[in-house]
Amino acid sequence: MTTRVPDSEFDDRLAAVRDRLADSDTDVAVFFGATAIEYLTGFHHIQTERPVCLAVTPGRVSITVPRLEVERVGPNPRIEAVHSYFDYPGGNPIEVAVEMLEELNAETVAADADGAPGVMGYEGPSLSDFLPVETQAWVSRLRWEKSASEIDLVRDSARWANLGHRYLADHTAVGAHPVTVSQRASMEASRTMLDTLGERYAVRTRGGGPVHAGYISGEETALPHGHTPNERLSPGDVLITGATANVDGYFSELERTMFVREYSDEQAYYFELMTELQGIAIDAIAPGVSVSEIDEAVVSYAEEQGVADLLRHHVGHNIGLGAHEPPYLDRGWEAQVTEYGREGDAEIAPGQIYTIEPGLYTETEGYRHSDTVLVTEEGTEALTYYPRDIESNVVGRE
């Protein structure tokens, strides 16, 4: 069971960035994005109004952090130099970052952004106010295809998510409140995960547990990103569930459409159409297939069945350190990467991990399964495995 990214993985990632730096006309690679910094070094932090700036040269890794992060970043074996400012706005993070870059003899830099993102009220100068900047998306592109260890982490996430989903189904009953069921399922699955892993658990959460399982119900399901309503469950309610687990920062996605105690003929009709659309998408995925084709196949079948007007979003997205990552299973993807990407970026590739989640949304209810699917050399492997059929997704029966 894999519970952490191995040290060798970070060495490989930094080497890949250095290769790209060597091919560029710049001196230092700079990263402001929290996920990019985590991906390259293993130092994970919450992106707030206090910017963090990572600098990578052929022989050194340096970082600028707010004072409150110094003790957390200090033990990191991949970061040789730590620069800090006290806080923001009392301190000047970009000026400290520029001083760090000057120490590295940077005359030009390749950065993932021209300065820190405006998060939680941060307003600061651009990096290009101080030195020439070329923008790059090196880490974003590296994250598309997962390594063997990353795949194992997502697979483990799917395993714990399945447990959380089992608890969710077990605790659902007529008269139950969705929030109460979610809290109970998440707590019990998290406790089991923590007890099982012990010291192998990679600390990642604050307050809450590593497993989350919950659902929205009733008319909120008609909204793809609906909220949890303040109403108890009744017979015939449709539920759209969601379960995931944080395994050293990596996530999977498991969603099901479920029914409380019973379902109508109309609900069964939309449920079966939805599962057919998901099956079409999964069957269409293979190395070398255009990313856009997956979405097109789903839309084409929905048009044949006369329900294309009930689609509200594309088929899915890549997943890993981020809950949503490119490539996106979207009809517009090919045009996007043709303009901004490189040859081959428009095609499905081994090592990519996608959520497959086409949904149908009527005026009063929604229907969506989501499964996390790995692209292999031969085709696909489903990492999530909770049953997809309608009878297995009827809950709260007496």
Number of C-alpha atoms within 10 A of each C-alpha: 9 17 20 18 19 12 12 8 18 17 13 12 17 20 14 16 19 18 12 16 20 14 9 14 12 19 19 27 28 28 27 21 22 18 20 23 21 16 22 23 21 22 19 17 15 10 17 15 19 26 27 26 25 27 25 24 22 15 8 13 20 21 24 27 22 20 15 13 16 16 9 12 21 14 11 12 11 19 19 13 14 16 18 20 21 15 16 16 13 8 15 18 26 22 15 18 26 17 15 22 26 12 10 18 12 19 14 18 27 25 24 21 19 21 23 24 20 14 12 10 11 14 14 18 14 15 19 14 11 13 14 14 23 17 13 18 13 18 20 15 14 14 23 21 20 19 13 10 15 25 20 20 27 32 24 23 29 28 20 26 32 24 24 31 29 16 21 27 23 14 17 23 20 17 12 15 18 23 17 14 21 25 15 18 27 27 20 18 26 24 15 14 20 18 11 11 13 9 9 12 17 17 14 15 12 7 5 12 18 27 29 25 29 26 25 25 29 21 18 19 29 23 16 19 9 15 13 16 17 10 13 16 21 19 16 17 20 29 29 25 23 22 29 29 31 25 28 23 25 25 26 33 27 27 28 24 27 29 28 22 19 18 18 9 8 8 18 13 10 20 24 15 18 24 23 16 27 22 15 17 23 23 13 19 24 21 19 14 14 22 26 22 22 26 25 19 18 25 22 13 16 20 13 10 10 10 16 15 12 17 18 14 14 21 28 24 21 25 27 24 22 14 14 15 18 17 26 23 27 18 19 15 20 22 12 12 16 13 8 9 13 9 8 13 20 22 19 25 23 18 20 24 29 33 28 29 29 26 26 26 20 16 10 12 21 29 27 25 24 27 24 26 24 28 21 17 12 9 15 21 13 17 24 26 14 19 10 18 14 17 12 12 19 20 21 20 13 6
